[in-house]
Amino acid sequence: MASPECSSCNAKYTSFCQRVFNNDPAFLAAVDKAFRSIVNDTSTNPNANGPEALARFCDMLLKKGSAKKDVIASTTVVATGAGIGKAVSMVEDGDMEEKLTRMITIFKYVDDKDVFQKFYSRMLAKRLIFSTSSSEEAEANMISRLKESCGVEYTSKLHRMFTDVTLSADLNNSFREFVNNNGLKLGVGFEIMVLTAGAWPLAQSSTSEFRVPAELEKSVSHFSMFYDKHHSGRKLAWLWNLGKDKHYELSVSLYQLCVLVLFNTVTTLAMQDVREHTGLSETEAVRSLVDVNILVLSSSEINDDTEILVNMAFSRTKVKISAAMQTDSPQETDATRKAVDDDRRLYLQAAIVRVMKARQLLTHTQLVNEVIDQAKTRFKPSVAMIKKCIEHLLEKQYLEREGLHRYMYVA
């Protein structure tokens, strides 16, 4: 599904029904049925994922400065001629209100709305953390529209993200006052975001042995002391992989910063020394600094014996180094899809228990139909998945078999 094309096509045929057929219900229903098939179709391409594609397109629209560029790039792959013109025109000429209206129109055709929610929440989290949202008003507008379409529960975690951002701004002001009142010296600019664990779809990087550079240890220690004093009973889990630093000309991720500060006193280090000092097993942070010529390598391949040197000839006055954490890696995408499946199983199990608690005794067919009816606003569950959930609840003794094809609720 190409979101720009799909959106323009939907607007075209909806307008056609209005002008030619005077919004005749039969023709409008035919348009709706056609677009529902298009958005959810996997028969022609089993790897197609409409909800994920729509979430990524929304991310392009809501990102600062990237919408036009990304839409052109993505559309070139799937459209030609007039299709590209319409998509680009949509981004250039239409205001944000119109774009979001079109996106919600397509969203309403999506069967697997939980898949969209997972990918949208992950991308929203990164826009908020890295300050790449084009407009807070547009973000709030989009969430409000999702809430109207799917209810309060669907957007409760998204609202919590914005609350955390606001509270973090107040927390930073309080921390600065704490530092000034106690005569503390941090030595570096330091701002923090405290995020509610259950609301943000984030996880710590696999680099568990990461060592905070000495330049940041004092700031981290003082903030931990300040936070513990004001919020006893809460535990901070530091997401180092989402940290970033911006100082004058260089804008880098925290991992890239940790590599750079090693060269404050030396101009050459072996890769093994970098790994020992930072605890980073991956070479991505080093490679990204090499790609922009800040560092150079003694050989084309990176191994423990490879020497890393500061490029003394580096002369660019301003550079922003791509932070990989701002985009989803294939592993993150797979993890998101797995999380969708896990959430679906829990949702279906809860729905089965609710139905059986209310009805006490049902046939297999009746139970399946009622569960599908409850879940249809979020996703379209398969009968096979529902059957597995029923089997799981039978094993856990929430249900009992009554005859061959009937189930009884166990209080």
Secondary structure, 3 states (H helix, E strand, C coil): CCHHHHHHHHHHHHHHHHHHHCCCHHHHHHHHHHHHHHHHCCCCCCCCCHHHHHHHHHHHHHECCCHHHHHHHHHHHHCCCHHHHHHHHHHHHCCHHHHHHHHHHHHCCCCCHHHHHHHHHHHHHHHHHCCCECCHHHHHHHHHHHHHHHCHHHHHHHHHHHHHHHHHHHHHHHHHHHHHHCCCCCCCCCCCCCCCCCCCCCCCCCCCCCCCCHHHHHHHHHHHHHHHHHCCCCCCCCCHHHCEEEECCEEEEHHHHHHHHHHHCCCEEEHHHHHHHHCCCCCHHHHHHHHCCCEEECCCCCCCCCEEEECCCCCCCCEECCCHHHCCCHHHHHHHHHHHHHHHHHHHHHHHHHHHHHHCEEEHHHHHHHHHHHHCCCCCCCHHHHHHHHHHHHHCCCEEECCCCEEEECC
